[in-house]
């Protein structure tokens, strides 16, 4: 492995509580880290003071790691702030980083080794240990909590685009990707979360993989912008019975944006037609779900129609659970 090949794209917003520990865990990865690009989205606590102090300590300690800070008034939001960060990265591989996690020792060495072994690989995600606010393990991993089975991993390997069109399996805190992906992925649509968008763009080319090993401690502290909930029966029932909102319309809008972007993805004609058609069908499926009648009994024909076509199997993240969701969610 060549040294100093990785840019770290770290986004912050009022992250003073955990930023010191995260920065230290990144620097501890050794000489693979060439730079840390910190994009701050208008923090009002002492996040910036801590980041600058860490950068000064790197200089004074003779570290080869360069820390660059992108600050300003903020207001970008998570997706566009990560777009700022990755656009500023200058090295072959880019690792995404949240402000409140903790990288496990050897994380980058493990993931860089995968890129060395697979020159065609564009994006690699992995598992994570779930920990509480103090860093204490919660006894589960991210993939366990998301109920990612061996069949799911096999489907991702065989058909990454179709699998991710149905359900996101990529968590940005675990992601490393080649900078070569950026011309296809930029700009990030505001309607998408940055990690899901990058994963879809890599999957379009079929060059994505998922490691089963945990590479970070994924901190669950109650203020996560994006977190996970344990797959208990109570949580599943609560999800089925939560009031219907705009989720399906948003999914339809995102799929339509994806189909439009894929019109100029540089693929061969058959592949481009296939992925555009799949994205358009996903959009139509989610629009049909969004337009189901408010009255539960009147939804039955529409749900059965989508069930007969196989669309729930192809495009619903939870399959039969989403059938129940569409039938029983209150308006």
Secondary structure by P-SEA (a helix, b strand, c coil): cccccbbbbcccccccccaaaaaaaaaaccccccbbbbbbcccccaaaaaaaaaaaaaaaacccbbbbbbcccccccaaaaaaaaaaaccccbbbbbccccccccaaaaaaaaaaaacccccbbbbbbbbbccccccccccccccccccaaaaaaaaacaaaaaaaccccccccbbbbcccccccccccccccaaaaaaaaaaaacccccccccccccccccccccccccccaaaaaaaaaccccaaaaaaaaaaaaaaaaaccccccaaaaaaaaaaaaaaaaaaaaaaacccccccaaaaaaaaaaacccccccccaaaaaaaaacccc
